[in-house]
Amino acid sequence: MFILAGLGNMGPKYERTRHNVGFDTIDYLAAIYRINSFKSKHKSLIAEGIIQGQKTLLVKPQTYMNNSGEAIRQIIDYYKVPYENLVIIYDDVDLDVGHIRIRAKGSAGTHNGMRSIISHIKTEGFPRIRIGIGKAPERMDLADYVLSRFSDDERKLVNSAVENAAKAAITIICASVEIAMSKYNNSNT
């Protein structure tokens, strides 16, 4: 089994914001694979389905971004999935809008949601897909920036990035993180 978890904040107030590109990617995967039966469980919205022949759990933690680790810990404990089969998809202010970056493991960087996950599961050894949302403009508070919406031009780039992030997640499931990295890292089209 694989777990694909997109990070974000729940509720209409946060839909389509920069911080919710992880949720956007999970929604995209759910739509193309017709995995629509999301249920509230383990402090998350989860749906089970088959992606490219692999049993897969789509996850949107409902703990708010900074506490994402609480939900991920419960899911890992319940489903007993190895860490290398956990893929976290989230926003990154250090990547240009529309770019994606895949890593097999690594630190949380400046992302509080990832910090929470690493703190709760006690390892950095799981794949992640970061979607670039660009740097905050000078004098703009980072929290305000990540909770803002994209311009129309940026949204086009982000929609492409969400598709590429979904394809990268599928490649991780079907092949390997390394193949996904070589195919999609820094991809923006």
C-alpha positions as CSV (number, residue, x, y, z in Angstrom):
1,M,0.0,0.0,0.0
2,F,1.1,3.6,-0.7
3,I,0.0,6.7,1.1
4,L,-0.2,9.9,-0.9
5,A,-0.7,12.8,1.5
6,G,-1.2,16.4,0.3
7,L,-0.8,19.1,2.9
8,G,-3.1,22.1,3.3
9,N,-5.7,23.8,5.5
10,M,-9.3,22.7,5.5
11,G,-12.3,24.8,4.7
12,P,-13.5,27.1,1.9
13,K,-11.4,30.0,3.3
14,Y,-8.2,28.2,2.3
15,E,-9.3,26.6,-1.0
16,R,-7.0,27.3,-3.9
17,T,-4.5,29.2,-1.7
18,R,-0.7,28.8,-2.1
19,H,-0.6,26.7,1.0
20,N,-3.1,24.2,-0.4
21,V,-1.4,22.9,-3.5
22,G,-0.9,19.6,-1.7
23,F,-4.7,19.3,-1.3
24,D,-5.1,20.4,-5.0
25,T,-2.9,17.5,-6.1
26,I,-4.8,14.9,-4.0
27,D,-8.1,16.3,-5.5
28,Y,-6.6,16.0,-9.0
29,L,-5.5,12.3,-8.4
30,A,-8.9,11.5,-6.9
31,A,-10.6,12.9,-10.0
32,I,-8.5,11.1,-12.6
33,Y,-8.6,7.8,-10.7
34,R,-12.3,8.2,-9.6
35,I,-11.4,7.8,-6.0
36,N,-14.2,9.8,-4.5
37,S,-15.3,8.2,-1.3
38,F,-13.4,10.4,1.2
39,K,-14.2,9.7,4.8
40,S,-13.2,11.4,8.0
41,K,-10.7,9.2,9.8
42,H,-7.4,9.6,11.6
43,K,-7.8,13.4,11.8
44,S,-7.9,13.3,7.9
45,L,-10.0,13.0,4.9
46,I,-9.0,9.7,3.4
47,A,-10.0,7.6,0.4
48,E,-8.8,4.2,-0.7
49,G,-8.4,3.2,-4.3
50,I,-6.2,1.6,-6.9
51,I,-3.6,3.7,-8.8
52,Q,-1.7,1.8,-11.5
53,G,-2.5,-1.5,-9.9
54,Q,-1.3,-0.4,-6.4
55,K,-3.6,-0.1,-3.4
56,T,-3.3,3.6,-2.5
57,L,-4.6,5.8,0.3
58,L,-5.2,9.5,-0.6
59,V,-4.9,11.7,2.4
60,K,-5.8,15.3,3.3
61,P,-4.9,15.9,6.9
62,Q,-7.6,18.0,8.7
63,T,-5.4,19.3,11.5
64,Y,-4.3,22.5,9.9
65,M,-0.9,22.7,8.3
66,N,1.3,23.1,11.3
67,N,-0.1,20.0,13.0
68,S,0.0,17.7,10.0
69,G,2.2,15.2,11.8
70,E,-0.6,14.2,14.2
71,A,-2.7,12.9,11.3
72,I,0.2,11.3,9.4
73,R,1.4,9.5,12.6
74,Q,-2.1,8.0,13.2
75,I,-2.3,6.8,9.6
76,I,1.2,5.3,9.6
77,D,0.4,3.5,12.9
78,Y,-2.9,2.2,11.7
79,Y,-2.0,1.0,8.2
80,K,1.6,-0.1,9.1
81,V,2.9,1.3,5.8
82,P,6.7,1.5,5.4
83,Y,8.0,5.1,5.4
84,E,9.3,4.7,1.8
85,N,5.7,4.2,0.7
86,L,4.6,7.5,2.3
87,V,4.7,10.4,-0.2
88,I,4.0,13.9,1.1
89,I,3.0,16.6,-1.4
90,Y,3.3,20.3,-0.3
91,D,4.0,23.9,-1.2
92,D,7.5,25.4,-1.2
93,V,8.3,29.1,-1.2
94,D,11.9,28.4,-2.2
95,L,10.8,27.1,-5.6
96,D,9.6,29.3,-8.4
97,V,5.9,29.2,-9.1
98,G,5.0,26.1,-11.1
99,H,8.3,24.2,-10.5
100,I,8.3,20.9,-8.7
101,R,11.1,19.2,-6.7
102,I,11.1,15.5,-5.6
103,R,13.4,14.1,-3.0
104,A,13.6,10.5,-1.5
105,K,14.2,12.0,2.0
106,G,15.4,15.2,3.6
107,S,14.8,17.8,6.2
108,A,11.7,19.9,6.7
109,G,13.5,23.1,5.6
110,T,11.3,26.1,6.6
111,H,8.0,24.2,6.2
112,N,6.1,23.9,9.5
113,G,3.8,21.1,8.2
114,M,6.8,19.0,7.3
115,R,8.5,19.9,10.6
116,S,5.4,18.5,12.3
117,I,5.4,15.3,10.3
118,I,9.1,14.6,10.9
119,S,8.7,15.4,14.6
120,H,5.8,12.9,14.9
121,I,7.1,10.0,12.8
122,K,10.7,10.5,13.9
123,T,12.3,10.1,10.5
124,E,13.1,12.1,7.4
125,G,13.3,9.0,5.3
126,F,10.2,9.3,3.2
127,P,9.6,10.7,-0.4
128,R,8.3,14.2,-0.8
129,I,7.1,16.3,-3.7
130,R,7.4,20.1,-3.3
131,I,5.4,22.4,-5.5
132,G,6.8,25.9,-6.0
133,I,4.7,28.8,-5.0
134,G,7.4,31.5,-5.2
135,K,8.8,33.8,-2.7
136,A,6.7,36.3,-0.7
137,P,7.0,39.9,-2.0
138,E,9.2,42.2,0.1
139,R,7.5,43.5,3.2
140,M,4.7,40.9,3.0
141,D,4.3,38.6,6.0
142,L,5.0,35.0,5.0
143,A,1.8,33.7,6.7
144,D,-0.3,36.1,4.7
145,Y,1.5,35.2,1.5
146,V,1.1,31.4,1.8
147,L,-2.6,31.9,2.6
148,S,-3.1,34.2,-0.5
149,R,-4.4,33.0,-3.8
150,F,-2.5,32.9,-7.1
151,S,-2.9,35.4,-9.9
152,D,-4.5,34.0,-13.0
153,D,-1.1,33.7,-14.8
154,E,0.4,31.9,-11.7
155,R,-2.7,29.6,-11.4
156,K,-2.0,28.3,-15.0
157,L,1.6,27.4,-13.9
158,V,0.4,25.9,-10.7
159,N,-2.3,23.8,-12.5
160,S,0.5,22.4,-14.6
161,A,2.7,21.8,-11.5
162,V,-0.2,20.0,-9.8
163,E,-0.5,17.7,-12.8
164,N,3.2,17.1,-12.8
165,A,3.2,16.4,-9.1
166,A,0.4,13.9,-9.6
167,K,2.4,12.2,-12.4
168,A,5.5,12.2,-10.2
169,A,3.5,10.5,-7.4
170,I,2.2,7.9,-9.9
171,T,5.8,7.3,-11.1
172,I,7.0,6.8,-7.5
173,I,4.2,4.2,-7.1
174,C,4.9,2.4,-10.4
175,A,8.7,2.7,-10.7
176,S,10.8,4.6,-8.1
177,V,11.6,7.9,-6.5
178,E,14.8,8.1,-8.5
179,I,12.9,7.8,-11.8
180,A,10.4,10.4,-10.7
181,M,13.3,12.7,-9.7
182,S,15.0,12.3,-13.1
183,K,11.8,12.9,-15.0
184,Y,10.1,15.7,-13.1
185,N,12.5,17.7,-10.9
186,N,12.3,21.4,-11.8
187,S,9.6,20.6,-14.3
188,N,7.4,23.6,-15.0
189,T,5.5,22.5,-18.1
